[in-house]
Amino acid sequence: MHASLFGQFLLREELITEAELRDANRDLRLRNKSLGELAIDSNLLSPRQVAELNREQRTTDLRLGELAVSRGLLSEEELECLIILQKATQVSLGRVLVDRGAIAASELDALELRYSDESKLARKLCENALLSLPQAESIQLCLNELIKGLQRICRQVVSVNSIQQEGRLQKKLPYIVLQKVSGPRTFHFGMAVPAEQVQRISSSLSGEPESEGFIPVAAMERFSDIVVKNACEKLKSEDTPYLAEKPKAFFIGDHLPAYKEMVGVHMLTDDGGFDAVFFSH
C-alpha cells in the first residue's frame, strides 16, 4: 500500500481538507529523513558527497545507498544500518494526520484498510488494461521510468491511478511536454502537469527553492528527457535502437490534439494527480 497516497483517498472522501493534507505532507517530509540525510547525521557521508550522489542518481536506476557503495563511500554493513534506521524512524501519513487532529486515532485502522482494498482493486484493473494495449511493453517501461524519476528526483510516491484508451482525450491542459521516440515502433510519450508539479520538479532538479510566477520550461523538458532516455535504454533492439528526440513543450492553455491510438494514464502522487499520454506516430 502506498501510505502517502492515503491522503488523496481521504481528500476524495472529504474526510480532510486540502490545507490539512498539504500541512501533513510538509510535516511528513520533515520527519521522514532520506537515506542521504541519515548518512550525514551519522557522519558517514558529507553534505557534498550526498549532493553529488543525488545528482548522479537522477539518471540511473541505482538508489543513493547502492551508488554510495559502488563508489566506495559506504560499506554494505553501513548501508544496511542506515536502511534499518530509516525504517525504524519512518512515520506514516495517517499517524501525522492523527497527531495534527485531522482524523481520529480510533478511525485510522479502518480507513487504511478501506484504502488498501481500493488500491489493490485499482492496481489490478490498471494492470489488465495495460496488458491489453498494442504497445504494452513500451508504455509500461515509460511509466516505470516516470514513476522512478519522480521518486528519485522529487521524493514523491507515485502510482498509476487509471487508464483511458480513447481518441477523445482532447482537453484543456495546464502544461504539456511531448517527446518523440524513433525506432522499430515509433511513438510519443508526454505529460500534462499542473504548475505546482512543474515547480517541484524544477526545484528538485536544480536544488533551488520553488519560485512562483513562471513556468520553468527547461526543467520540465530536462526531466522528460531523463525519463524517456532511460526507457529507450531498456527498449533496445538488436537491429534498430530506440532514440529519443528533443522534447517539445506546450504552454498553459494549449490543447493536446486527439489521436486515434492514444492512451491516457492518470498518475497519482502524494501531492495530487497529473496525466501521462502515449500515442503511436
JORA-V789921 format. One record per backbone hydrogen bond with DSSP energy under -0.5 kcal/mol. CO is the residue of the C=O (numbers start at 1). NH is the residue of the N-H. If there is no record, write none. Layout:
# JORA-V789921
co=CO nh=NH
co=CO nh=NH
This chain:
# JORA-V789921
co=1 nh=3
co=2 nh=5
co=3 nh=6
co=4 nh=7
co=5 nh=8
co=5 nh=9
co=6 nh=10
co=7 nh=11
co=8 nh=12
co=9 nh=13
co=10 nh=15
co=10 nh=16
co=11 nh=14
co=17 nh=21
co=18 nh=22
co=19 nh=23
co=20 nh=24
co=21 nh=25
co=22 nh=26
co=23 nh=27
co=24 nh=28
co=25 nh=29
co=26 nh=30
co=27 nh=31
co=28 nh=32
co=31 nh=33
co=34 nh=38
co=35 nh=39
co=36 nh=40
co=37 nh=41
co=38 nh=42
co=39 nh=44
co=39 nh=45
co=40 nh=43
co=46 nh=50
co=47 nh=51
co=48 nh=52
co=49 nh=53
co=50 nh=54
co=51 nh=55
co=52 nh=56
co=53 nh=57
co=54 nh=58
co=55 nh=58
co=56 nh=59
co=57 nh=60
co=63 nh=67
co=64 nh=68
co=65 nh=69
co=66 nh=70
co=67 nh=71
co=68 nh=73
co=68 nh=74
co=69 nh=72
co=75 nh=79
co=76 nh=80
co=77 nh=81
co=78 nh=82
co=79 nh=83
co=80 nh=84
co=81 nh=85
co=82 nh=86
co=83 nh=87
co=84 nh=88
co=85 nh=89
co=86 nh=90
co=87 nh=90
co=92 nh=96
co=93 nh=97
co=94 nh=98
co=95 nh=99
co=96 nh=100
co=97 nh=102
co=97 nh=103
co=98 nh=101
co=104 nh=107
co=104 nh=108
co=105 nh=108
co=105 nh=109
co=107 nh=111
co=108 nh=112
co=109 nh=113
co=110 nh=114
co=111 nh=115
co=112 nh=116
co=113 nh=117
co=114 nh=118
co=115 nh=119
co=116 nh=120
co=117 nh=121
co=118 nh=122
co=119 nh=123
co=120 nh=124
co=121 nh=125
co=122 nh=126
co=123 nh=127
co=124 nh=128
co=125 nh=129
co=126 nh=130
co=127 nh=131
co=128 nh=132
co=130 nh=133
co=133 nh=136
co=135 nh=139
co=136 nh=140
co=137 nh=141
co=138 nh=142
co=139 nh=143
co=140 nh=144
co=141 nh=145
co=142 nh=146
co=143 nh=147
co=144 nh=148
co=145 nh=149
co=146 nh=150
co=147 nh=151
co=148 nh=152
co=149 nh=153
co=149 nh=154
co=150 nh=154
co=150 nh=156
co=151 nh=155
co=157 nh=270
co=159 nh=161
co=159 nh=268
co=162 nh=266
co=164 nh=166
co=164 nh=264
co=171 nh=173
co=171 nh=256
co=173 nh=253
co=175 nh=193
co=176 nh=250
co=177 nh=191
co=178 nh=248
co=179 nh=189
co=180 nh=182
co=180 nh=245
co=181 nh=187
co=182 nh=243
co=186 nh=281
co=187 nh=181
co=188 nh=279
co=189 nh=179
co=190 nh=277
co=191 nh=177
co=191 nh=193
co=192 nh=275
co=194 nh=197
co=194 nh=198
co=195 nh=199
co=196 nh=200
co=197 nh=201
co=198 nh=202
co=199 nh=203
co=200 nh=204
co=201 nh=205
co=202 nh=206
co=203 nh=207
co=210 nh=212
co=211 nh=214
co=214 nh=216
co=215 nh=217
co=216 nh=220
co=217 nh=221
co=218 nh=222
co=219 nh=223
co=220 nh=224
co=221 nh=225
co=222 nh=226
co=223 nh=227
co=224 nh=228
co=225 nh=229
co=226 nh=230
co=227 nh=231
co=228 nh=232
co=229 nh=233
co=230 nh=234
co=231 nh=234
co=231 nh=235
co=233 nh=236
co=243 nh=182
co=243 nh=245
co=248 nh=178
co=250 nh=176
co=251 nh=254
co=254 nh=173
co=255 nh=257
co=260 nh=262
co=261 nh=280
co=262 nh=166
co=263 nh=265
co=263 nh=278
co=264 nh=164
co=264 nh=266
co=265 nh=267
co=265 nh=276
co=266 nh=161
co=266 nh=162
co=267 nh=274
co=268 nh=159
co=269 nh=272
co=272 nh=269
co=274 nh=267
co=275 nh=192
co=276 nh=265
co=277 nh=190
co=278 nh=263
co=279 nh=188
